[in-house]
Amino acid sequence: MGHELQRRSESRRGGSAAGSAQATGAPAAATANTAATTSVRAASAATTATASFCAAYAAAAAAQGHRRQACSALVALQPTNAELLKVLVQQYLSGVAARSGTSAVTALLRDWDASAEGAGEKARNAKAWHRAIATAELHTSELKDNAWDDNAFAHLDLLIDRVGYQPTAWERDRLDTARA
Protein backbone atom coordinates (compact mmCIF):
# COMPACT_ATOMS: atom_id res chain seq x y z
CA MET A 1 0.00 0.00 0.00
CA GLY A 2 2.91 2.38 0.75
CA HIS A 3 4.30 1.84 -2.72
CA GLU A 4 0.89 2.55 -4.23
CA LEU A 5 0.67 5.90 -2.44
CA GLN A 6 4.18 6.83 -3.54
CA ARG A 7 3.34 6.00 -7.16
CA ARG A 8 0.14 8.07 -7.04
CA SER A 9 2.00 10.96 -5.46
CA GLU A 10 4.75 10.83 -8.10
CA SER A 11 2.16 10.59 -10.81
CA ARG A 12 0.47 13.81 -9.60
CA ARG A 13 3.84 15.63 -9.37
CA GLY A 14 4.94 14.48 -12.79
CA GLY A 15 6.93 11.41 -11.79
CA SER A 16 10.16 10.81 -9.89
CA ALA A 17 13.09 13.19 -10.33
CA ALA A 18 14.50 11.20 -13.25
CA GLY A 19 11.06 10.46 -14.62
CA SER A 20 10.00 14.06 -14.19
CA ALA A 21 12.79 15.32 -16.44
CA GLN A 22 11.88 12.81 -19.08
CA ALA A 23 8.18 13.60 -18.81
CA THR A 24 8.79 17.33 -19.31
CA GLY A 25 11.31 16.83 -22.13
CA ALA A 26 14.19 18.52 -20.24
CA PRO A 27 17.02 16.37 -21.71
CA ALA A 28 15.69 16.91 -25.21
CA ALA A 29 15.48 20.67 -24.57
CA ALA A 30 19.01 20.73 -23.12
CA THR A 31 20.32 18.86 -26.14
CA ALA A 32 18.49 21.22 -28.48
CA ASN A 33 19.87 24.25 -26.62
CA THR A 34 23.40 22.86 -26.77
CA ALA A 35 23.06 22.16 -30.48
CA ALA A 36 21.65 25.64 -31.11
CA THR A 37 24.47 27.26 -29.11
CA THR A 38 27.05 25.25 -31.04
CA SER A 39 25.41 26.25 -34.33
CA VAL A 40 25.40 29.92 -33.37
CA ARG A 41 29.06 29.75 -32.34
CA ALA A 42 30.01 28.00 -35.57
CA ALA A 43 28.06 30.55 -37.64
CA SER A 44 29.69 33.40 -35.72
CA ALA A 45 33.16 31.93 -36.27
CA ALA A 46 32.40 31.44 -39.96
CA THR A 47 31.15 35.03 -40.25
CA THR A 48 34.27 36.32 -38.51
CA ALA A 49 36.52 34.21 -40.74
CA THR A 50 34.67 35.39 -43.84
CA ALA A 51 34.92 39.03 -42.77
CA SER A 52 38.62 38.58 -42.04
CA PHE A 53 39.18 36.95 -45.44
CA CYS A 54 37.27 39.73 -47.19
CA ALA A 55 39.29 42.42 -45.39
CA ALA A 56 42.57 40.70 -46.27
CA TYR A 57 41.47 40.30 -49.88
CA ALA A 58 40.49 43.97 -50.08
CA ALA A 59 43.85 45.00 -48.57
CA ALA A 60 45.70 42.80 -51.07
CA ALA A 61 43.70 44.30 -53.95
CA ALA A 62 44.41 47.85 -52.75
CA ALA A 63 48.11 47.06 -52.44
CA GLN A 64 48.11 45.60 -55.95
CA GLY A 65 46.57 48.75 -57.37
CA HIS A 66 49.09 50.91 -55.52
CA ARG A 67 52.02 48.77 -56.75
CA ARG A 68 50.80 48.78 -60.33
CA GLN A 69 50.77 52.57 -60.38
CA ALA A 70 54.40 52.52 -59.24
CA CYS A 71 55.23 49.86 -61.85
CA SER A 72 53.96 52.13 -64.61
CA ALA A 73 56.64 54.64 -63.53
CA LEU A 74 59.28 51.95 -63.03
CA VAL A 75 59.10 50.59 -66.58
CA ALA A 76 60.19 54.01 -67.86
CA LEU A 77 63.37 53.94 -65.77
CA GLN A 78 65.71 51.75 -67.75
CA PRO A 79 68.33 50.11 -65.51
CA THR A 80 71.98 49.52 -66.29
CA ASN A 81 72.78 46.31 -68.10
CA ALA A 82 74.19 44.87 -64.86
CA GLU A 83 70.97 45.68 -62.95
CA LEU A 84 68.83 44.22 -65.72
CA LEU A 85 70.93 41.07 -65.79
CA LYS A 86 70.55 40.65 -62.02
CA VAL A 87 66.74 40.88 -62.24
CA LEU A 88 66.51 38.56 -65.23
CA VAL A 89 68.82 35.94 -63.71
CA GLN A 90 66.84 35.90 -60.45
CA GLN A 91 63.56 35.48 -62.31
CA TYR A 92 64.96 32.85 -64.64
CA LEU A 93 66.49 30.72 -61.87
CA SER A 94 63.34 30.87 -59.74
CA GLY A 95 60.99 30.03 -62.61
CA VAL A 96 59.12 33.35 -62.44
CA ALA A 97 60.42 34.30 -65.90
CA ALA A 98 58.39 31.47 -67.42
CA ARG A 99 55.32 33.73 -67.18
CA SER A 100 56.92 36.59 -69.12
CA GLY A 101 55.28 35.63 -72.41
CA THR A 102 51.75 35.26 -71.07
CA SER A 103 48.77 37.35 -72.09
CA ALA A 104 48.48 38.62 -68.49
CA VAL A 105 51.96 40.16 -68.73
CA THR A 106 51.14 41.62 -72.14
CA ALA A 107 47.95 43.14 -70.68
CA LEU A 108 49.90 44.79 -67.87
CA LEU A 109 52.38 46.23 -70.37
CA ARG A 110 49.47 47.59 -72.41
CA ASP A 111 47.96 49.14 -69.26
CA TRP A 112 51.28 50.81 -68.49
CA ASP A 113 51.86 51.95 -72.06
CA ALA A 114 55.23 50.18 -71.97
CA SER A 115 56.73 49.86 -75.39
CA ALA A 116 60.12 50.07 -77.01
CA GLU A 117 60.52 50.41 -80.74
CA GLY A 118 63.36 48.98 -82.73
CA ALA A 119 65.51 45.89 -82.81
CA GLY A 120 68.76 47.21 -81.38
CA GLU A 121 70.29 46.27 -78.06
CA LYS A 122 68.78 49.23 -76.23
CA ALA A 123 65.25 48.39 -77.46
CA ARG A 124 65.68 44.68 -76.62
CA ASN A 125 66.90 45.55 -73.12
CA ALA A 126 63.96 47.91 -72.63
CA LYS A 127 61.52 45.19 -73.71
CA ALA A 128 63.18 42.69 -71.37
CA TRP A 129 62.98 45.23 -68.52
CA HIS A 130 59.30 45.88 -69.17
CA ARG A 131 58.50 42.17 -69.21
CA ALA A 132 60.57 41.55 -66.08
CA ILE A 133 58.65 44.23 -64.16
CA ALA A 134 55.26 43.00 -65.40
CA THR A 135 56.17 39.39 -64.63
CA ALA A 136 57.36 40.30 -61.12
CA GLU A 137 54.17 42.25 -60.46
CA LEU A 138 51.97 39.43 -61.70
CA HIS A 139 53.88 36.94 -59.54
CA THR A 140 53.66 39.16 -56.45
CA SER A 141 49.95 39.84 -56.89
CA GLU A 142 49.23 36.11 -57.17
CA LEU A 143 50.81 35.48 -53.75
CA LYS A 144 48.08 37.39 -51.89
CA ASP A 145 46.99 34.34 -49.84
CA ASN A 146 50.44 32.78 -49.55
CA ALA A 147 53.70 33.76 -47.94
CA TRP A 148 55.80 36.04 -50.08
CA ASP A 149 58.97 34.64 -51.59
CA ASP A 150 62.31 36.22 -52.51
CA ASN A 151 60.94 37.34 -55.88
CA ALA A 152 58.10 39.30 -54.26
CA PHE A 153 60.54 40.94 -51.85
CA ALA A 154 62.94 41.79 -54.69
CA HIS A 155 60.06 43.33 -56.66
CA LEU A 156 58.97 45.48 -53.73
CA ASP A 157 62.57 46.49 -52.97
CA LEU A 158 63.04 47.52 -56.61
CA LEU A 159 59.92 49.69 -56.46
CA ILE A 160 61.06 51.27 -53.19
CA ASP A 161 64.61 51.91 -54.39
CA ARG A 162 63.90 53.09 -57.93
CA VAL A 163 60.61 55.04 -57.69
CA GLY A 164 60.29 55.77 -53.96
CA TYR A 165 57.36 53.40 -53.53
CA GLN A 166 55.73 53.48 -50.09
CA PRO A 167 54.39 50.00 -49.20
CA THR A 168 50.83 49.79 -47.92
CA ALA A 169 50.17 48.65 -44.35
CA TRP A 170 49.24 45.20 -45.70
CA GLU A 171 52.56 44.97 -47.57
CA ARG A 172 54.55 46.21 -44.56
CA ASP A 173 52.88 43.55 -42.45
CA ARG A 174 53.87 40.84 -44.95
CA LEU A 175 57.42 42.17 -45.08
CA ASP A 176 57.71 42.33 -41.29
CA THR A 177 56.25 38.84 -40.85
CA ALA A 178 58.53 37.26 -43.41
CA ARG A 179 61.68 39.06 -42.31
CA ALA A 180 61.15 38.55 -38.57
Backbone as numpy.savetxt, mean C-alpha at the origin, in Angstrom:
# Nx Ny Nz CAx CAy CAz Cx Cy Cz
-44.51 -37.76 49.24 -45.33 -36.57 49.24 -44.47 -35.32 49.24
-43.33 -35.33 49.95 -42.42 -34.19 49.99 -41.86 -33.88 48.61
-41.55 -34.94 47.87 -41.03 -34.73 46.52 -42.09 -34.13 45.61
-43.33 -34.53 45.81 -44.44 -34.02 45.01 -44.61 -32.53 45.23
-44.52 -32.09 46.49 -44.66 -30.67 46.80 -43.51 -29.87 46.18
-42.31 -30.42 46.25 -41.15 -29.74 45.69 -41.30 -29.58 44.18
-41.79 -30.64 43.51 -41.99 -30.57 42.08 -43.03 -29.53 41.71
-44.15 -29.48 42.49 -45.19 -28.50 42.20 -44.66 -27.09 42.42
-43.88 -26.92 43.46 -43.33 -25.61 43.78 -42.37 -25.15 42.68
-41.52 -26.07 42.21 -40.58 -25.74 41.14 -41.32 -25.44 39.85
-42.38 -26.16 39.63 -43.17 -25.98 38.43 -43.77 -24.58 38.40
-44.28 -24.09 39.56 -44.86 -22.76 39.63 -43.80 -21.67 39.48
-42.56 -21.93 39.95 -41.49 -20.94 39.87 -40.77 -20.99 38.53
-41.05 -21.98 37.74 -40.39 -22.09 36.45 -39.34 -23.17 36.45
-39.33 -24.05 37.43 -38.39 -25.16 37.45 -37.25 -24.91 38.39
-36.34 -25.89 38.49 -35.17 -25.76 39.35 -34.24 -24.72 38.74
-33.16 -24.40 39.40 -32.24 -23.38 38.91 -31.74 -23.73 37.51
-31.30 -24.96 37.30 -30.83 -25.37 35.99 -31.99 -25.43 35.02
-33.10 -25.98 35.46 -34.27 -26.11 34.62 -34.86 -24.76 34.30
-34.78 -23.84 35.24 -35.33 -22.51 35.05 -34.62 -21.79 33.91
-33.29 -21.91 33.85 -32.54 -21.25 32.80 -32.92 -21.82 31.44
-33.10 -23.15 31.42 -33.45 -23.76 30.16 -34.86 -23.37 29.76
-35.76 -23.29 30.73 -37.14 -22.97 30.43 -37.27 -21.54 29.89
-36.43 -20.62 30.38 -36.53 -19.24 29.93 -35.67 -18.96 28.71
-34.84 -19.93 28.29 -34.01 -19.74 27.11 -32.75 -18.96 27.39
-32.31 -18.85 28.64 -31.14 -18.05 29.00 -29.86 -18.51 28.30
-29.54 -19.83 28.24 -28.31 -20.20 27.53 -28.37 -19.84 26.05
-29.51 -20.01 25.44 -29.63 -19.66 24.02 -29.44 -18.16 23.84
-30.00 -17.35 24.75 -29.85 -15.90 24.67 -28.40 -15.51 24.90
-27.72 -16.15 25.85 -26.32 -15.84 26.12 -25.47 -16.19 24.90
-25.75 -17.31 24.29 -25.01 -17.71 23.10 -25.26 -16.73 21.97
-26.49 -16.31 21.80 -26.84 -15.35 20.76 -26.15 -14.02 21.02
-26.12 -13.58 22.28 -25.46 -12.32 22.62 -23.96 -12.40 22.35
-23.35 -13.52 22.71 -21.92 -13.71 22.47 -21.63 -13.69 20.97
-22.45 -14.38 20.21 -22.27 -14.41 18.76 -22.44 -13.02 18.16
-23.44 -12.29 18.64 -23.68 -10.93 18.13 -22.51 -10.02 18.48
-22.00 -10.13 19.70 -20.86 -9.31 20.13 -19.64 -9.63 19.28
-19.41 -10.90 19.03 -18.28 -11.32 18.20 -18.44 -10.79 16.79
-19.66 -10.84 16.26 -19.92 -10.32 14.91 -19.67 -8.83 14.83
-20.11 -8.10 15.84 -19.93 -6.65 15.87 -18.44 -6.32 15.94
-17.72 -7.06 16.79 -16.27 -6.82 16.90 -15.57 -7.12 15.59
-15.93 -8.20 14.94 -15.32 -8.57 13.67 -15.63 -7.51 12.61
-16.88 -7.05 12.57 -17.26 -6.02 11.60 -16.52 -4.72 11.88
-16.36 -4.38 13.15 -15.64 -3.17 13.52 -14.17 -3.27 13.12
-13.56 -4.43 13.36 -12.17 -4.64 12.97 -12.03 -4.57 11.45
-12.98 -5.16 10.74 -12.93 -5.13 9.28 -13.09 -3.70 8.77
-13.97 -2.94 9.38 -14.17 -1.54 8.99 -12.92 -0.73 9.25
-12.30 -0.95 10.40 -11.06 -0.25 10.73 -9.95 -0.62 9.76
-9.83 -1.91 9.45 -8.81 -2.36 8.50 -9.06 -1.78 7.12
-10.32 -1.73 6.70 -10.66 -1.18 5.40 -10.34 0.31 5.35
-10.69 1.03 6.41 -10.41 2.46 6.47 -8.90 2.71 6.45
-8.17 1.89 7.17 -6.71 2.01 7.20 -6.12 1.75 5.82
-6.61 0.71 5.15 -6.14 0.38 3.80 -6.46 1.52 2.84
-7.66 2.07 2.93 -8.06 3.16 2.05 -7.19 4.40 2.27
-6.89 4.70 3.53 -6.04 5.85 3.85 -4.64 5.64 3.31
-4.10 4.43 3.48 -2.76 4.13 2.97 -2.74 4.19 1.45
-3.78 3.69 0.81 -3.86 3.73 -0.65 -3.94 5.17 -1.14
-4.72 5.99 -0.46 -4.84 7.40 -0.84 -3.50 8.12 -0.66
-2.79 7.82 0.43 -1.48 8.43 0.67 -0.48 8.00 -0.39
-0.53 6.74 -0.78 0.37 6.23 -1.83 0.06 6.91 -3.16
-1.22 7.08 -3.46 -1.63 7.73 -4.71 -1.20 9.20 -4.73
-1.34 9.88 -3.60 -0.92 11.28 -3.51 0.59 11.40 -3.69
1.33 10.48 -3.07 2.79 10.49 -3.21 3.19 10.24 -4.66
2.49 9.32 -5.31 2.78 9.03 -6.71 2.58 10.26 -7.57
1.50 10.97 -7.37 1.24 12.18 -8.14 2.31 13.25 -7.90
2.72 13.38 -6.66 3.76 14.34 -6.28 5.10 13.96 -6.94
5.45 12.67 -6.90 6.69 12.20 -7.51 6.68 12.39 -9.01
5.55 12.11 -9.62 5.47 12.21 -11.09 5.63 13.65 -11.58
5.20 14.60 -10.78 5.45 16.00 -11.14 6.94 16.28 -11.11
7.62 15.76 -10.10 9.07 15.95 -10.00 9.79 15.22 -11.13
9.29 14.05 -11.51 9.90 13.29 -12.61 9.84 14.06 -13.92
8.75 14.79 -14.12 8.63 15.56 -15.37 9.72 16.62 -15.45
10.18 17.13 -14.31 11.31 18.07 -14.29 12.63 17.32 -14.41
12.71 16.15 -13.79 13.96 15.38 -13.79 14.36 14.91 -15.18
13.41 14.52 -16.01 13.77 14.02 -17.35 14.47 15.10 -18.18
14.23 16.34 -17.87 14.86 17.44 -18.62 16.29 17.71 -18.17
16.69 17.15 -17.06 18.04 17.37 -16.53 18.94 16.20 -16.87
19.54 16.27 -18.03 20.39 15.18 -18.51 21.60 15.00 -17.59
21.85 13.78 -17.14 23.00 13.54 -16.27 24.28 13.38 -17.09
25.39 13.28 -16.38 26.65 12.95 -17.05 26.56 11.50 -17.52
27.44 11.13 -18.40 27.45 9.74 -18.86 27.71 8.78 -17.70
28.56 9.16 -16.77 28.86 8.30 -15.62 27.62 8.12 -14.74
26.86 9.20 -14.52 25.64 9.11 -13.71 24.59 8.25 -14.41
24.45 8.44 -15.70 23.50 7.65 -16.48 23.87 6.18 -16.42
25.14 5.89 -16.59 25.60 4.50 -16.55 25.29 3.87 -15.20
25.51 4.60 -14.13 25.23 4.08 -12.78 23.75 3.70 -12.63
22.85 4.57 -13.08 21.41 4.31 -13.00 21.03 3.11 -13.85
21.53 3.08 -15.07 21.18 1.99 -16.00 21.70 0.64 -15.50
22.92 0.62 -14.97 23.49 -0.63 -14.47 22.67 -1.14 -13.28
22.32 -0.26 -12.37 21.51 -0.67 -11.21 20.18 -1.25 -11.66
19.52 -0.60 -12.59 18.23 -1.09 -13.07 18.38 -2.40 -13.85
19.42 -2.50 -14.62 19.63 -3.72 -15.40 19.90 -4.91 -14.49
20.80 -4.74 -13.52 21.16 -5.85 -12.63 20.01 -6.28 -11.71
19.14 -5.37 -11.39 18.01 -5.70 -10.50 16.81 -6.24 -11.26
16.80 -6.07 -12.57 15.66 -6.54 -13.37 14.63 -5.46 -13.64
14.76 -4.31 -13.01 13.80 -3.22 -13.20 13.81 -2.75 -14.65
14.96 -2.76 -15.29 15.09 -2.27 -16.66 14.24 -3.07 -17.65
13.86 -4.27 -17.28 13.06 -5.10 -18.18 11.73 -4.43 -18.53
11.27 -3.53 -17.71 9.99 -2.84 -17.94 10.13 -1.60 -18.82
11.36 -1.26 -19.18 11.59 0.02 -19.88 10.91 0.13 -21.24
10.60 -0.98 -21.86 9.95 -0.94 -23.17 8.45 -1.10 -23.14
7.86 -1.07 -21.95 6.42 -1.31 -21.83 5.60 -0.08 -22.22
4.35 -0.32 -22.50 3.45 0.78 -22.85 3.22 1.71 -21.66
3.32 1.20 -20.43 3.15 2.05 -19.25 4.28 3.08 -19.17
5.50 2.66 -19.48 6.63 3.59 -19.49 6.45 4.61 -20.61
6.05 4.15 -21.76 5.81 5.05 -22.90 4.72 6.07 -22.55
3.69 5.64 -21.85 2.62 6.57 -21.44 3.14 7.63 -20.48
3.98 7.23 -19.54 4.58 8.22 -18.63 5.42 9.23 -19.41
6.21 8.76 -20.34 7.05 9.66 -21.13 6.19 10.64 -21.94
5.08 10.15 -22.44 4.14 11.02 -23.17 3.55 12.06 -22.22
3.17 11.63 -21.01 2.63 12.57 -20.02 3.63 13.66 -19.66
4.90 13.29 -19.63 5.95 14.24 -19.25 6.51 15.02 -20.43
6.03 14.74 -21.61 6.53 15.38 -22.82 8.03 15.15 -22.99
8.47 13.96 -22.65 9.90 13.62 -22.73 10.20 13.05 -24.11
11.00 13.77 -24.83 11.41 13.29 -26.15 12.80 13.80 -26.46
13.47 13.10 -27.31 14.79 13.50 -27.78 14.88 13.11 -29.24
15.14 14.07 -30.06 15.19 13.84 -31.50 16.62 13.53 -31.92
16.72 12.71 -32.93 18.03 12.41 -33.49 18.50 11.01 -33.17
19.65 10.66 -33.76 20.19 9.32 -33.57 21.59 9.34 -32.98
22.08 10.52 -32.69 23.43 10.64 -32.14 23.50 10.18 -30.70
24.74 10.17 -30.18 24.96 9.70 -28.82 24.19 10.52 -27.79
24.15 11.80 -27.96 23.45 12.66 -27.00 21.95 12.34 -26.98
21.36 12.15 -28.14 19.92 11.82 -28.22 19.65 10.44 -27.64
20.52 9.47 -27.94 20.35 8.11 -27.38 20.47 8.13 -25.86
21.42 8.88 -25.34 21.57 8.98 -23.88 20.36 9.66 -23.25
19.82 10.67 -23.91 18.63 11.34 -23.39 17.44 10.38 -23.36
17.29 9.60 -24.43 16.20 8.62 -24.47 16.36 7.57 -23.38
17.59 7.11 -23.18 17.85 6.12 -22.13 17.55 6.72 -20.76
17.93 7.97 -20.54 17.65 8.66 -19.28 16.15 8.77 -19.04
15.42 9.18 -20.05 13.97 9.31 -19.93 13.34 7.97 -19.55
13.73 6.93 -20.26 13.17 5.60 -19.98 13.58 5.11 -18.59
14.79 5.40 -18.18 15.24 4.98 -16.84 14.41 5.65 -15.75
14.13 6.93 -15.92 13.32 7.66 -14.92 11.89 7.12 -14.91
11.30 6.94 -16.08 9.93 6.43 -16.16 9.84 5.01 -15.59
10.83 4.19 -15.89 10.84 2.82 -15.39 10.97 2.81 -13.87
11.85 3.65 -13.34 12.03 3.73 -11.88 10.75 4.21 -11.21
10.09 5.18 -11.81 8.84 5.68 -11.22 7.75 4.62 -11.25
7.64 3.93 -12.37 6.65 2.86 -12.46 6.92 1.78 -11.41
8.17 1.39 -11.28 8.55 0.37 -10.30 8.21 0.84 -8.88
8.58 2.07 -8.55 8.33 2.59 -7.21 6.83 2.68 -6.91
6.07 3.13 -7.88 4.62 3.27 -7.65 3.94 1.91 -7.47
4.49 0.87 -8.07 3.90 -0.46 -7.93 4.22 -1.11 -6.59
5.11 -0.53 -5.82 5.48 -1.09 -4.51 4.62 -0.54 -3.38
3.54 0.13 -3.69 2.76 0.82 -2.66 2.36 -0.07 -1.48
2.05 -1.34 -1.70 1.66 -2.23 -0.61 2.83 -3.02 -0.04
3.96 -2.98 -0.71 5.11 -3.79 -0.32 6.24 -2.91 0.20
7.20 -3.54 0.83 8.37 -2.81 1.30 9.14 -2.28 0.10
9.68 -1.10 0.24 10.47 -0.53 -0.84 11.81 -1.23 -0.93
12.34 -1.31 -2.13 13.64 -1.93 -2.35 14.68 -0.85 -2.69
15.89 -1.29 -2.97 16.98 -0.35 -3.27 16.68 0.53 -4.48
15.95 -0.01 -5.45 15.61 0.77 -6.64 14.66 1.92 -6.30
13.70 1.67 -5.44 12.78 2.73 -5.02 13.53 3.81 -4.25
14.42 3.39 -3.37 15.22 4.37 -2.61 16.11 5.18 -3.54
16.74 4.52 -4.51 17.61 5.22 -5.45 16.80 6.23 -6.26
15.60 5.85 -6.65 14.73 6.76 -7.42 14.39 8.00 -6.59
13.98 7.78 -5.35 13.64 8.91 -4.50 14.87 9.79 -4.22
16.02 9.16 -3.96 17.24 9.92 -3.74 17.61 10.76 -4.95
17.42 10.21 -6.14 17.71 10.95 -7.37 16.80 12.17 -7.48
15.53 11.99 -7.19 14.59 13.12 -7.22 14.97 14.19 -6.19
15.35 13.75 -5.02 15.73 14.70 -3.95 16.99 15.46 -4.36
18.00 14.73 -4.83 19.29 15.34 -5.15 19.24 16.23 -6.39
18.51 15.81 -7.40 18.57 16.52 -8.69 17.53 17.62 -8.85
16.32 17.44 -8.27 15.28 18.47 -8.45 14.76 19.02 -7.13
15.39 18.67 -6.02 14.96 19.20 -4.73 13.62 18.67 -4.25
13.32 17.45 -4.65 12.03 16.83 -4.29 11.91 16.73 -2.77
10.73 17.05 -2.27 10.40 16.91 -0.85 9.45 15.72 -0.70
9.93 14.61 -0.12 9.06 13.43 0.03 7.82 13.75 0.87
6.73 13.08 0.54 5.50 13.22 1.32 5.69 12.52 2.66
4.78 12.74 3.58 4.84 12.08 4.89 4.80 10.56 4.73
4.00 10.08 3.79 3.91 8.63 3.54 5.26 8.09 3.07
5.91 8.82 2.16 7.23 8.40 1.67 8.28 8.47 2.77
8.26 9.53 3.57 9.22 9.64 4.68 9.05 8.49 5.65
7.81 8.09 5.91 7.55 6.98 6.79 8.14 5.68 6.22
7.98 5.47 4.93 8.54 4.27 4.29 10.07 4.31 4.33
10.64 5.47 4.10 12.09 5.60 4.16 12.61 5.33 5.56
11.95 5.94 6.55 12.38 5.76 7.95 12.24 4.31 8.39
11.15 3.67 8.00 10.92 2.27 8.39 11.97 1.35 7.78
12.26 1.56 6.53 13.21 0.69 5.83 14.65 0.93 6.27
14.96 2.16 6.59 16.35 2.49 6.93 16.64 2.41 8.42
15.63 2.05 9.22 15.82 1.98 10.67 16.54 0.71 11.08
